Amino acid sequence: MPANPFNGFTDFGVGIGLRVPHYRHILAEKPVVSWFEIISENYMLDGGRPLHVLDQILDRYRVVQHGVSMYFGSPEPPNREHLKKLKTLGKRTQTPWLTDHLCWGSVDGTYSHDLLPMPYTFEAARHTAQKIREVRDFLEIPIAVENVSSYAEFHVSEMTEWQFLTEVVELADCGILLDVNNIYVSSRNHNFNPLDYVNGVPAERVAQIHIAGHSKFEKYILDTHDHPVIDPVWKLYSRAIERAGRTATLLEWDDKIPSFEEVHNEALKANQFVADMAVTS
Amino acid sequence: MNLLEIQHRMLDAVMQPLTNDEQMQPHNRDGRSMHDVAAEFIKPNDRLSSFERLEIYNRQYWFRVLASLDEDFRGLRAIIGPRRFEALCKAYLIECPSESFTLRNLGSRLEWWLRSHPEHLQPRAGLALDMVRLEWAEIEAFDGAAEPVLVPGDVLASDPDPRFRLQPYVQLLSVHYAVDDLLVAVRKDDSDSEMASNAVSEHGKRTHLRKVARQKPQAIFLVVHRVDDSIYFKRIESEAFKFLKALREGKSLSVAVMQAFEGRDIQENKLLTTVQGWFENWSSLGWFCAPNSTDQDFISASGRQS
């Protein structure tokens, strides 16, 4: 049974991101992994090794696509060529749902290649939700949007980030990829209680959860995905699954990537929180 | 300030070049104080000013795009040196910011841009341009489309002068310097430097570079292709290059042969043997596409009239 209407894949359990340094190990050793998340853009290609490896992964594993450049909040309409490539990849992977970020990153066709934060206004929410609907209608795949880590806030914001996220997903009628590490990072950068965020999002829309590590600097925290998950983030994870129920969970580790076993073992720690939830419920 | 105004202002600030010590510029392009510009739309907090918060994004942008070009053009970097390479990349990105959703395409206009900015490549402009072309060809060959290959059973149909299609990933390149050898050497030095010191690696690169740069410019014809997902540089003769180029342009077999051997006095049996040898070699490398539904000249191995 799905834990909520946007979470029809509770059996997915805990997965990890598919990363190049692990290709050889995965193809040779064929480890037991519940599912892999791929960065869509790395495989929106015409041929070559990335697609060849992906096909071998698809022979054995379930794959979910995660994008980094749809930029739902950017002013221009969705790029048709981009959408076509994404749809082609979706047919290849049979991704059951597809995720990208609640952010912007381009203006008039010039790309920053960054996940830039949204001003939390009703105007921005309406614009973003409309674009999510357009993309979903074209791709014909359920979409969940991810909250990003941010380092800046805007004067014009009219609500909190979690209120903005709620406004967008309800207007777009889409799911949430709740990144609890991003919540923690932003909470430290913007001085809010991260539990308020986790408690404030519509739990019935949480389709997937991200966990990750980050780097602490003197005056701010940077979302670097290059460390293990810290305890406060695990606590947020625990609270998130308490509210949303069993949810597909994914560990992101993108820099200073250790061995496959180390990454996988870090991800599998999430199972303990799921077990604890089962005991207490 | 509405959404679009914020996005224009922020992107403009984020893409403005950093100072030499990698800080955000104190003024924007209009000469206004960046402290004032940032304060207009970004809130400060108890630890960071509006300027400092915006600066985080400004720095991330430049670190990301410069790292991407650094990874894609190690050969060019070795030829002009790391400091000049960084200056070149910054100048290029200011005039040619990314217009693609993927960083894979970031260097797609670099050759074009360098042709009007040769000052970044002196005194080895020819060598450096050849290297840029090779490195871009490698990117195209790495993830270009591969169609089903032509197999011996794909026999010619009624047309005595068919057209052969080259695999989309096969890249044809005419250069004047041995940039293929140099790039392989640079890669090896980079790889060795993971085990030895950077100084040893840089010394190795300089040695290889001097050796190639000293050579007299000569016509070198390269095919950048892939086998089992690995990229290879294959040198071919000028006739073979002209022949492949003609096929790539959609010319028929007889026209391609004519263009390849134009001005050459060659006996017919020698010509036939040469072309046959090319086909045997290139077919074994999978460079020719199998007939598809638009081809009128072939019957596929499965017997289907295409």
Contacts between the chains, C-beta under 8 A, distances in Angstrom:
chain1	res1	chain2	res2	distance
A	41	B	101	6.6
A	41	B	102	5.1
A	44	B	102	7.0
A	45	B	104	7.8
A	45	B	143	4.1
A	46	B	143	6.4
A	46	B	144	5.7
A	46	B	145	3.6
A	46	B	168	6.9
A	46	B	169	7.9
A	47	B	143	6.1
A	47	B	144	5.7
A	47	B	145	4.6
A	47	B	146	4.4
A	47	B	168	7.7
A	47	B	169	6.0
A	48	B	142	5.2
A	48	B	143	3.8
A	48	B	144	6.8
A	48	B	146	7.5
A	48	B	169	7.0
A	48	B	226	6.9
A	48	B	229	6.3
A	49	B	142	7.1
A	49	B	143	7.6
A	49	B	229	3.7
A	50	B	143	6.4
A	51	B	143	7.7
A	52	B	229	5.5
A	69	B	101	4.0
A	69	B	102	6.9
A	73	B	3	7.8
A	74	B	7	7.2
A	75	B	3	7.1
A	75	B	4	5.2
A	75	B	7	6.0
A	79	B	101	6.7
A	82	B	101	5.2
A	104	B	7	6.0
A	106	B	11	7.8
A	106	B	101	7.9
A	107	B	4	7.9
A	107	B	7	5.1
A	107	B	8	5.9
A	107	B	11	4.9
A	109	B	99	5.5
A	110	B	11	6.9
A	110	B	15	7.6
A	110	B	97	5.1
A	110	B	98	6.9
A	110	B	99	6.4
A	111	B	97	7.4
A	111	B	98	4.2
A	111	B	99	6.8
A	111	B	100	6.5
A	111	B	101	6.4
A	112	B	11	6.1
A	112	B	14	5.7
A	112	B	15	6.8
A	112	B	61	5.7
A	112	B	98	7.8
A	113	B	61	7.4
A	113	B	64	5.7
A	113	B	65	6.7
A	113	B	68	8.0
A	113	B	98	6.3
A	113	B	103	5.7
A	114	B	14	7.2
A	114	B	57	6.4
A	114	B	60	5.9
A	114	B	61	5.9
A	114	B	64	7.0
A	116	B	7	7.9
A	116	B	10	6.5
A	116	B	11	7.8
A	116	B	14	7.4
A	116	B	57	6.7
A	119	B	3	6.3
A	119	B	6	5.5
A	121	B	3	6.8
A	123	B	2	6.3
A	123	B	3	5.6
A	124	B	3	4.8
A	127	B	3	6.2
A	151	B	53	5.6
A	151	B	56	4.4
A	151	B	57	6.8
A	152	B	42	4.9
A	152	B	43	7.6
A	152	B	50	7.9
A	152	B	53	4.2
A	152	B	54	6.3
A	152	B	56	7.4
A	152	B	57	6.9
A	153	B	42	7.0
A	153	B	43	4.5
A	153	B	45	7.6
A	153	B	53	7.9
A	154	B	6	6.4
A	154	B	41	5.8
A	154	B	42	6.4
A	154	B	43	6.7
A	155	B	1	7.7
A	155	B	40	7.8
A	155	B	41	6.1
A	155	B	42	7.4
A	155	B	43	5.7
A	156	B	1	5.7
A	156	B	6	6.9
A	156	B	41	7.3
A	189	B	45	7.5
A	190	B	45	6.7
A	191	B	45	6.4
A	191	B	46	7.1
A	219	B	47	4.3
A	219	B	48	5.5
A	219	B	52	7.5
A	220	B	47	7.0
A	220	B	48	6.4
A	220	B	56	6.9
A	222	B	56	7.8
